């Protein structure tokens, strides 16, 4: 348990109102950055086969995105195990399109990693806004209905409803999906 507390202090910046993310999400003991076994460095080394110091803007973006995905996936597994245990009714939302926008900044904010991510970006001398700009917009639709579908999904997540959004792959429209 002492080891978990040590890792927790290394992973989560503590603020007056900030939660202990490692305890809250039940993930770890994995460091996000600053250690040879940390997610960011491991993704650069093992996925891109590049030294962190030699990484370009796109490689840095992908390493950060994969690191956030790793934290998210641990949370997703816990959520699915809760659903299996509680067996709630689920919502399946089918839409022709979703205008979800860029996912990385949204996921960082929703996982309460924003302060931590900015701290890591400062430590690594990364341009945080420039890094976020590396993500292409998903562009999964033509307009208003796609944005409305994304808002419904965001609302259901905010209300902690067990919901999943599905889209249809179609050929005609502004974007090929």
N, C-alpha and C positions, 0 to 999 in steps of 0.2 A: 504494500500500500504506500510506503514511503517513496518507492520508486515512481509510482503513478503521480504522487504529489509533486515530485521533482520535475517530471516531464510536463505536468500540467502547468507549472510556473514557466517552463521554457516555451510552451506552445501558446498560451493565452495571455495577452496583455491584460493586466488587472486594472480596472477602472472602478470608480466608486459604484456605478450602476451596472457595470458589465458582468455578465454571467461567466462562470467557469465552463467554457465550451467543451473541454474534454470530458468533464463530469456530465454535463447536460446531454451530449450526444453519445456518450459511452464509446467513443472511438479512441484509439491509441493503443499502446504508447507509441505514437508516430509523430515525429517532428515535421512541421511544415517546411522549415527552412533553417539554414545555419549549421548543418551537421551532415556528414557524409551519407547517413541513412535517411536524411530528410526527403520529403516527397519532391520538392522542387529540383534539388540537385540530382536525385535518382532519375527523374524523368528526362532531364537534360543528358545525363550520362547513358542511361539504358535505352531510352526511346530514340533519341537523336544522335547518340554516340558523339557527344561534343562536350568539351570542358565548359563549365559555367561561365568562365571569363571570356570564352571565345563565342558565346551564343549571340546570334543576331536577334533582331526584334521579334521575328516570327517564332523562333525557337523559344524565346523567353515567354511569349504569350502562350504557346502550346504547353509549356511546362507548368505555368501557373494554372491554366485551365484544367489540365489533367490532375493537378494537385487538389484543386477545389472539387473536381469530380470525385476524387478518392474520398474526401471528407463527406461529400454528398452521398456517395454510395453506401458508406457505413450507416448514415442516418436512414437511408432508404431501406436497408436490410432490417433495421430496428422497427421501422414503420410497418413493413410487411409482416414481421413476426407479431406485432401488436394486432394487425388485421386478422391474422390467422387465429390468434388466441381469442379475440373479442368477436369475430365473425360479424362485423357490421354490414349493413346494406351499403352498397357502393353505387356511385354515380359514374356512368360512362357517357361522356359528351362527344358526339360525333359532329364534326364541322368540315365543310368543304375546304376551309383555309384557316390558318392561324397567323396573325401578325404578332409574333412574340417579341420581336426586337432582338437585341443582343443579350445573350444568356449569362456571360461571365459576371458582369457587374451586378446583375439581378441575383445570381446565385450567391455571390460574395455577400451581398446585403442581406438576403434572406437567411443565410446561415450564420449571421452575426459575425462574419469574419472581416468586415470592412476596416475596422481600426487595426486589426492584426495585419491584414494584407497591405495596408498603407505603411505600416511600420516595417514590414519585410521589404517592401519596395524601396523605402528610404535606406535600409541597411545594405541592400544590394545595388544601390544607386540606379534604380530602374525608374524610368518616367512612367508613373502609374497611369496617367491619362493616355499617354502614347501607347502603352501596352494594351489598354482597353480598346483603343482605336484599331488594333490589329485584327479584331474579330469582325468578320463580314456579317452584315445583316442577313438574317435567315430569309427574309422576303418570301414567306410562304402564303401569298395571297395577293388580292388586288386592292383591298381597301377596308371599308368600314366594317363589314361582317367579320373579317379576319381579326380586326382589332377588338371587336365585341367578344368574339370567341376567346381571345387571350384574356380579356378582362374577366369573363366568367370563370376561367380556370384559375386566375389569380385570386379571385374572390373566394372560390371554394377552398383554395389552399389556405387563405387567411382565416377562414372559418373552421379550419381543420376538418373539412369533410373528406371522406375517402373517395376521391374522384380521379378519373383519368381522362385525358383528352385524346381523341383520335381524329386524324385527318384523312382525306381521300387523296390519292395521287391522281392528278389530272394533267392533261397535255395542253389544254388551250387556256389562254389567259396571259397576263403580263409575265409570269415566271413559270418556267417548266419545273415541275415538282417530281 
